[in-house]
Amino acid sequence: MTDIPDIQKKTTPDNTGNQKPELYGVGGWLLFFWISLVFFDPLYTVVTQYQFFDMQELTYPGLENYPEWGNMKWFFWGMTIFCIMLSWIAGYFLNCRYKWSSVRLAILILWVTGPLQIVLATFYLGMNFENLSRSYLFVECFWAVVKSSIITLLWMWYLLKSERVRNTYVKNDPVRE
């Protein structure tokens, strides 16, 4: 009887001569996800938020005189900094702690910094600005949550189904846990 090689689990020898999976470590799409989580998304968020506030203040010059506007800016910048910190925490764990709990944490943080953040921001706007159209606010929130949820679901699917992720963040490994 001959052994049939497992094509799905290709291995290569490492420096010590032990066999290790070819798809291992933070590379490929996992590296792209990590870079996006740690650099691109925070940078994009800060730039777009700054542009939004700047454009509103240029369009409506007296806006800075309203305390509600200042409070809103503090709330949104605080929420932005909080979400960036969460992204950096997820990035740290994904890059430095090769435990399956790092993947679970990253998925949780994706949901918090994505759809949940949008819902909280919309709730804040609805509670503090009575002159905003509730139907307009709901529609905008709904589509933003749908878009954010789709992106989150795609990354979640990748993190749960990727061979590289499965090889890098081993479940129930007493050495890594």
C-alpha positions as CSV (number, residue, x, y, z in Angstrom):
1,M,0.0,0.0,0.0
2,T,1.4,3.4,-1.0
3,D,0.9,6.6,0.8
4,I,-1.1,9.2,-1.1
5,P,0.3,12.6,-0.6
6,D,-2.0,15.2,0.8
7,I,-2.0,17.9,-1.8
8,Q,-3.9,20.4,0.4
9,K,-1.1,20.4,3.1
10,K,2.1,21.2,1.2
11,T,5.0,21.5,3.5
12,T,8.6,22.7,3.2
13,P,11.5,22.2,5.5
14,D,12.3,25.1,7.8
15,N,15.8,26.1,9.1
16,T,15.7,23.2,11.7
17,G,14.8,20.6,9.1
18,N,11.2,20.2,10.4
19,Q,8.3,20.3,8.0
20,K,6.1,23.3,8.1
21,P,3.1,24.4,5.9
22,E,4.0,26.5,2.9
23,L,1.1,28.9,3.7
24,Y,2.2,30.1,7.1
25,G,2.8,33.4,8.8
26,V,1.6,36.9,8.1
27,G,1.8,37.1,4.3
28,G,-0.4,37.3,1.2
29,W,-3.9,38.4,1.8
30,L,-3.3,38.2,5.5
31,L,-0.5,40.7,5.2
32,F,-2.8,43.0,3.1
33,F,-5.5,42.7,5.8
34,W,-3.0,43.5,8.5
35,I,-1.6,46.6,6.6
36,S,-5.2,47.7,5.9
37,L,-6.2,47.3,9.6
38,V,-3.1,49.1,11.0
39,F,-2.3,51.7,8.4
40,F,-4.8,52.3,5.5
41,D,-8.1,52.2,7.4
42,P,-6.9,54.6,10.2
43,L,-5.3,57.0,7.7
44,Y,-8.4,56.9,5.5
45,T,-10.7,57.5,8.4
46,V,-8.7,60.5,9.8
47,V,-8.4,62.1,6.3
48,T,-12.0,61.8,5.4
49,Q,-13.2,62.9,8.8
50,Y,-10.9,66.0,8.7
51,Q,-12.2,66.8,5.1
52,F,-15.8,66.5,6.2
53,F,-15.4,68.8,9.1
54,D,-13.3,71.3,7.1
55,M,-15.8,71.3,4.2
56,Q,-18.7,71.9,6.6
57,E,-16.9,74.8,8.3
58,L,-16.0,76.3,5.0
59,T,-19.6,76.0,3.7
60,Y,-21.1,77.3,6.9
61,P,-18.7,79.8,8.3
62,G,-20.5,80.4,11.6
63,L,-20.7,76.8,12.5
64,E,-17.8,76.9,14.9
65,N,-19.8,79.2,17.2
66,Y,-22.4,76.5,17.9
67,P,-21.6,74.3,21.0
68,E,-23.4,71.4,19.4
69,W,-20.9,71.4,16.5
70,G,-18.0,71.4,18.9
71,N,-19.5,68.6,20.9
72,M,-20.1,66.6,17.8
73,K,-16.5,67.1,16.6
74,W,-15.3,65.9,20.0
75,F,-17.5,62.9,20.0
76,F,-16.5,61.9,16.4
77,W,-12.8,62.4,16.9
78,G,-13.0,60.5,20.2
79,M,-14.8,57.6,18.5
80,T,-12.3,57.7,15.7
81,I,-9.3,57.6,18.0
82,F,-11.0,54.7,20.0
83,C,-11.5,52.7,16.8
84,I,-8.0,53.3,15.6
85,M,-6.7,52.1,18.9
86,L,-8.8,48.9,18.5
87,S,-7.5,48.4,15.0
88,W,-3.9,48.7,16.3
89,I,-4.7,46.2,19.1
90,A,-6.1,43.7,16.6
91,G,-3.0,44.3,14.4
92,Y,-0.6,43.7,17.3
93,F,-2.3,40.5,18.2
94,L,-2.4,39.2,14.6
95,N,1.2,40.0,14.1
96,C,2.7,39.0,17.5
97,R,0.4,36.4,19.0
98,Y,-0.3,33.4,16.9
99,K,-3.3,32.1,18.8
100,W,-6.7,31.5,17.4
101,S,-8.0,34.0,19.9
102,S,-6.2,36.7,17.9
103,V,-8.4,35.9,14.9
104,R,-11.5,36.0,17.1
105,L,-10.4,39.4,18.5
106,A,-9.8,40.8,15.0
107,I,-13.3,39.7,13.9
108,L,-14.9,41.3,16.9
109,I,-13.0,44.5,16.3
110,L,-14.0,44.5,12.7
111,W,-17.7,44.5,13.8
112,V,-17.1,47.2,16.4
113,T,-15.2,49.6,14.2
114,G,-17.4,49.0,11.2
115,P,-21.2,48.5,11.5
116,L,-21.5,49.2,15.2
117,Q,-19.6,52.4,15.0
118,I,-21.9,53.6,12.2
119,V,-25.0,52.8,14.3
120,L,-23.6,54.6,17.4
121,A,-22.7,57.7,15.3
122,T,-26.2,57.8,13.8
123,F,-27.8,57.4,17.2
124,Y,-25.7,60.3,18.5
125,L,-26.7,62.5,15.5
126,G,-30.4,61.6,15.9
127,M,-30.3,62.4,19.7
128,N,-28.4,65.6,19.4
129,F,-29.7,67.3,16.3
130,E,-33.5,67.4,16.2
131,N,-33.7,69.3,12.9
132,L,-32.1,66.3,11.0
133,S,-34.6,64.4,9.0
134,R,-35.0,61.0,10.7
135,S,-35.9,59.2,7.5
136,Y,-32.8,60.6,5.7
137,L,-30.6,59.7,8.7
138,F,-32.1,56.2,8.8
139,V,-31.6,55.6,5.1
140,E,-28.0,56.8,5.2
141,C,-27.3,54.7,8.3
142,F,-28.9,51.7,6.7
143,W,-26.8,51.8,3.5
144,A,-23.6,52.6,5.4
145,V,-24.2,49.6,7.7
146,V,-25.0,47.3,4.8
147,K,-21.8,48.3,3.0
148,S,-19.7,48.0,6.2
149,S,-21.3,44.7,7.0
150,I,-20.5,43.3,3.6
151,I,-16.9,44.3,3.9
152,T,-16.7,42.9,7.5
153,L,-18.4,39.6,6.4
154,L,-15.9,39.2,3.5
155,W,-12.9,39.7,5.8
156,M,-14.5,37.5,8.4
157,W,-15.0,34.7,5.8
158,Y,-11.4,35.1,4.7
159,L,-10.1,34.8,8.3
160,L,-12.3,31.8,9.0
161,K,-11.6,29.9,5.7
162,S,-8.0,30.8,4.8
163,E,-5.5,28.1,4.8
164,R,-2.7,30.6,5.8
165,V,-4.8,31.8,8.7
166,R,-5.6,28.2,9.8
167,N,-1.9,27.3,9.6
168,T,-0.7,30.5,11.4
169,Y,-3.3,30.7,14.2
170,V,-3.7,27.1,15.3
171,K,-6.7,26.2,17.4
172,N,-6.2,24.4,20.7
173,D,-2.4,24.3,20.5
174,P,-1.0,24.2,24.1
175,V,2.4,25.6,22.9
176,R,0.6,28.7,21.4
177,E,-2.3,29.0,23.9
